Amino acid sequence: MKTVAIVGASLAGARAAQELRAQGFDGRVVLIGEEPHLPYDRPPLSKSFLAGTASRESLDLVDADDLASLELRLGTRAERLDPSTGRVVLSDGELEADGVVLATGGRARALPGAESVAGVHVLRTLDDALALREELVPGARAVIVGGGFIGAEVASTANALGLDVTVLEALPTPMVRVLGPELGGICARLHGRNGVTLRCGAGVAGLSAAAGRVTGVQLETGENLPAEVVVAGIGMVPAVEWLEGSGLAIGNGVRTDAGLVTSLPNVVAAGDVAAYGPAGTRHEHWTNATEQASVAVANLLAGQVVREYEPSGYVWSDQYAGTLQLAGHPAPGDEVRFAEGGPDDESFLATYHRDGATVAVFGLNNPRGFGRLRRQALRRPMPVG
């Protein structure tokens, strides 16, 4: 193998480039990114960078040594993968590659009808964050559609900047699919404690606008919530359209085996775009992208599956003055037990149990205790990112 093309200058793409060198590959590594920016870290986009307290440089994922060993093709869009020749067809030409790492991530879902309305935002890219930051003016009314991690973090940042913030969540409890109803409900109370209005079971019917700018969010009940700024935090769509005709299996991402290898043995996937294993599981978390890159590269260089991906399930989120941490794999119906503190405390530790086993641990504002508990309860150290 002489040339490896990494399609996607994302966290997974940057980590894959670093892993190629760390695992002994001394050939040509080409990192292709549709954005013009060097690979950057996304978690601060909804927090410190959005608040204006973190610089652009602090987001960089690659250093001078990394750059010296890479060939960068930034501002370049991948348009087609030719499985018969190994060519990656780009917006500015073609690239012959012996191996390909797919790390294209995805695009943020937008609210229907928002395309031509000023003041309506998504948050996925650096440019998204810069555009949103310009509009987070103290005293403005902001409506955040979606109460998941991104929505909650943006709400927290906007609240700290002095905006009047309302969060709309379609489900009865925010983050219920990740945390379950009990701990999801506890996290929901963080909004109220900090002066943010949370409305659950709220369906969005559309937007109201005047002179091309948003003036409010229309609910399915007929109510109109006034807003100068609207942010959609309603998930993402894997970037796979360019792979049509490649012969790869596509379904909620790029389908791979347990080793992150696609149906083409010289093509692997990592990060948000990878749907791995028989169930086509996808994870949209920072830790997942870093963990998968190592496994995908090992199997690409070996030409066969020598490692299978075993996710740690580690997720964290900074909201208001606190930090939420989760490790493991909770599911609906798991029993929740409090190991330290209780549901009304500002700091606590909890565990999830299923069939007599501890399957996950959760911590609110207790990072040291969380680290200790996850080592004890899960018997396997997990990356903290």
ZIJO-V826326 format. One record per residue. N is the residue number from 1. PSI is psi in whole degrees, 0 to 359 (none if undefined). NEAR is the number of other C-alpha atoms within 10 Angstrom. Layout:
((N & PSI & NEAR) (N & PSI & NEAR))
This chain:
((1 & 122 & 14) (2 & 327 & 12) (3 & 130 & 17) (4 & 127 & 25) (5 & 127 & 25) (6 & 113 & 30) (7 & 105 & 26) (8 & 107 & 29) (9 & 53 & 31) (10 & 185 & 29) (11 & 312 & 28) (12 & 321 & 33) (13 & 315 & 29) (14 & 317 & 24) (15 & 323 & 24) (16 & 319 & 32) (17 & 316 & 28) (18 & 322 & 22) (19 & 324 & 19) (20 & 315 & 21) (21 & 318 & 16) (22 & 329 & 11) (23 & 12 & 12) (24 & 6 & 10) (25 & 124 & 18) (26 & 15 & 13) (27 & 198 & 14) (28 & 131 & 15) (29 & 119 & 24) (30 & 120 & 21) (31 & 118 & 25) (32 & 127 & 24) (33 & 133 & 24) (34 & 327 & 18) (35 & 155 & 18) (36 & 355 & 11) (37 & 151 & 14) (38 & 154 & 20) (39 & 135 & 22) (40 & 160 & 21) (41 & 132 & 19) (42 & 328 & 20) (43 & 320 & 18) (44 & 347 & 20) (45 & 330 & 27) (46 & 359 & 28) (47 & 255 & 24) (48 & 320 & 14) (49 & 319 & 21) (50 & 326 & 26) (51 & 349 & 19) (52 & 13 & 15) (53 & 355 & 10) (54 & 140 & 14) (55 & 164 & 12) (56 & 319 & 13) (57 & 329 & 9) (58 & 346 & 11) (59 & 348 & 18) (60 & 136 & 15) (61 & 348 & 17) (62 & 145 & 17) (63 & 186 & 8) (64 & 322 & 7) (65 & 319 & 9) (66 & 313 & 14) (67 & 327 & 14) (68 & 337 & 9) (69 & 6 & 16) (70 & 156 & 16) (71 & 116 & 14) (72 & 136 & 17) (73 & 80 & 21) (74 & 157 & 17) (75 & 26 & 15) (76 & 129 & 18) (77 & 132 & 19) (78 & 129 & 20) (79 & 336 & 16) (80 & 147 & 18) (81 & 121 & 22) (82 & 104 & 14) (83 & 336 & 15) (84 & 332 & 8) (85 & 348 & 10) (86 & 13 & 17) (87 & 140 & 18) (88 & 115 & 21) (89 & 124 & 17) (90 & 168 & 18) (91 & 342 & 13) (92 & 21 & 12) (93 & 206 & 11) (94 & 158 & 14) (95 & 124 & 15) (96 & 129 & 16) (97 & 143 & 20) (98 & 331 & 15) (99 & 149 & 23) (100 & 134 & 26) (101 & 120 & 27) (102 & 116 & 26) (103 & 44 & 31) (104 & 351 & 28) (105 & 232 & 27) (106 & 189 & 20) (107 & 145 & 15) (108 & 140 & 19) (109 & 135 & 15) (110 & 157 & 19) (111 & 137 & 20) (112 & 136 & 10) (113 & 6 & 10) (114 & 355 & 20) (115 & 321 & 10) (116 & 19 & 10) (117 & 118 & 17) (118 & 150 & 17) (119 & 357 & 21) (120 & 128 & 27) (121 & 156 & 23) (122 & 170 & 26) (123 & 101 & 28) (124 & 323 & 20) (125 & 169 & 17) (126 & 316 & 21) (127 & 325 & 13) (128 & 315 & 16) (129 & 320 & 21) (130 & 318 & 15) (131 & 318 & 16) (132 & 319 & 21) (133 & 325 & 17) (134 & 337 & 10) (135 & 359 & 17) (136 & 75 & 21) (137 & 131 & 16) (138 & 135 & 13) (139 & 343 & 13) (140 & 154 & 17) (141 & 123 & 21) (142 & 134 & 29) (143 & 123 & 27) (144 & 120 & 28) (145 & 110 & 26) (146 & 123 & 23) (147 & 22 & 28) (148 & 198 & 21) (149 & 312 & 22) (150 & 312 & 26) (151 & 316 & 27) (152 & 321 & 29) (153 & 319 & 23) (154 & 318 & 28) (155 & 317 & 31) (156 & 314 & 25) (157 & 314 & 24) (158 & 321 & 28) (159 & 316 & 22) (160 & 333 & 16) (161 & 0 & 17) (162 & 19 & 14) (163 & 158 & 21) (164 & 110 & 20) (165 & 133 & 27) (166 & 134 & 22) (167 & 129 & 26) (168 & 127 & 25) (169 & 127 & 24) (170 & 329 & 16) (171 & 164 & 16) (172 & 333 & 14) (173 & 132 & 24) (174 & 147 & 30) (175 & 20 & 21) (176 & 328 & 20) (177 & 335 & 14) (178 & 315 & 17) (179 & 346 & 23) (180 & 168 & 20) (181 & 323 & 18) (182 & 305 & 14) (183 & 331 & 19) (184 & 320 & 18) (185 & 323 & 17) (186 & 316 & 18) (187 & 328 & 21) (188 & 326 & 22) (189 & 344 & 14) (190 & 325 & 19) (191 & 308 & 22) (192 & 322 & 11) (193 & 337 & 10) (194 & 14 & 13) (195 & 15 & 13) (196 & 136 & 20) (197 & 125 & 17) (198 & 127 & 23) (199 & 110 & 19) (200 & 159 & 17) (201 & 25 & 12) (202 & 114 & 18) (203 & 135 & 16) (204 & 126 & 20) (205 & 333 & 16) (206 & 193 & 16) (207 & 150 & 23) (208 & 146 & 18) (209 & 159 & 17) (210 & 134 & 10) (211 & 37 & 8) (212 & 7 & 11) (213 & 143 & 17) (214 & 140 & 21) (215 & 348 & 23) (216 & 174 & 24) (217 & 126 & 26) (218 & 127 & 17) (219 & 161 & 16) (220 & 341 & 12) (221 & 351 & 10) (222 & 349 & 10) (223 & 146 & 12) (224 & 121 & 17) (225 & 115 & 16) (226 & 141 & 17) (227 & 139 & 23) (228 & 338 & 21) (229 & 134 & 25) (230 & 133 & 29) (231 & 128 & 23) (232 & 117 & 23) (233 & 66 & 28) (234 & 30 & 21) (235 & 187 & 19) (236 & 165 & 17) (237 & 124 & 15) (238 & 140 & 21) (239 & 89 & 19) (240 & 358 & 19) (241 & 324 & 11) (242 & 349 & 13) (243 & 2 & 17) (244 & 133 & 13) (245 & 1 & 12) (246 & 344 & 14) (247 & 353 & 14) (248 & 148 & 18) (249 & 128 & 17) (250 & 134 & 20) (251 & 105 & 12) (252 & 41 & 16) (253 & 190 & 24) (254 & 121 & 28) (255 & 134 & 26) (256 & 170 & 26) (257 & 189 & 20) (258 & 345 & 21) (259 & 9 & 24) (260 & 21 & 31) (261 & 132 & 29) (262 & 186 & 24) (263 & 348 & 15) (264 & 118 & 15) (265 & 340 & 16) (266 & 14 & 22) (267 & 123 & 26) (268 & 168 & 28) (269 & 151 & 35) (270 & 151 & 36) (271 & 202 & 32) (272 & 337 & 28) (273 & 346 & 26) (274 & 122 & 33) (275 & 101 & 27) (276 & 158 & 24) (277 & 176 & 17) (278 & 328 & 10) (279 & 354 & 11) (280 & 48 & 17) (281 & 135 & 14) (282 & 141 & 20) (283 & 136 & 17) (284 & 56 & 17) (285 & 155 & 15) (286 & 311 & 20) (287 & 322 & 22) (288 & 316 & 25) (289 & 319 & 26) (290 & 320 & 21) (291 & 319 & 20) (292 & 326 & 25) (293 & 318 & 28) (294 & 316 & 22) (295 & 314 & 25) (296 & 317 & 30) (297 & 318 & 31) (298 & 317 & 22) (299 & 327 & 21) (300 & 314 & 26) (301 & 328 & 18) (302 & 338 & 12) (303 & 11 & 15) (304 & 170 & 13) (305 & 108 & 18) (306 & 347 & 13) (307 & 141 & 16) (308 & 149 & 18) (309 & 127 & 18) (310 & 101 & 12) (311 & 141 & 16) (312 & 336 & 20) (313 & 24 & 17) (314 & 129 & 21) (315 & 142 & 21) (316 & 159 & 20) (317 & 129 & 17) (318 & 118 & 22) (319 & 127 & 22) (320 & 231 & 20) (321 & 10 & 10) (322 & 171 & 13) (323 & 130 & 15) (324 & 137 & 19) (325 & 138 & 20) (326 & 136 & 23) (327 & 139 & 25) (328 & 199 & 21) (329 & 76 & 16) (330 & 158 & 24) (331 & 159 & 17) (332 & 137 & 12) (333 & 350 & 11) (334 & 146 & 17) (335 & 135 & 17) (336 & 129 & 19) (337 & 140 & 14) (338 & 122 & 15) (339 & 325 & 15) (340 & 135 & 17) (341 & 191 & 13) (342 & 179 & 13) (343 & 341 & 17) (344 & 359 & 9) (345 & 154 & 11) (346 & 349 & 13) (347 & 129 & 17) (348 & 167 & 20) (349 & 143 & 22) (350 & 158 & 21) (351 & 152 & 25) (352 & 139 & 23) (353 & 141 & 17) (354 & 128 & 15) (355 & 40 & 8) (356 & 4 & 7) (357 & 150 & 10) (358 & 121 & 21) (359 & 347 & 20) (360 & 157 & 26) (361 & 150 & 28) (362 & 142 & 29) (363 & 140 & 26) (364 & 117 & 26) (365 & 38 & 18) (366 & 65 & 18) (367 & 322 & 18) (368 & 314 & 9) (369 & 324 & 15) (370 & 314 & 23) (371 & 317 & 19) (372 & 316 & 11) (373 & 320 & 21) (374 & 326 & 23) (375 & 320 & 13) (376 & 314 & 11) (377 & 324 & 15) (378 & 350 & 18) (379 & 26 & 10) (380 & 117 & 11) (381 & 144 & 13) (382 & 144 & 17) (383 & 145 & 15) (384 & 358 & 14) (385 & none & 10))
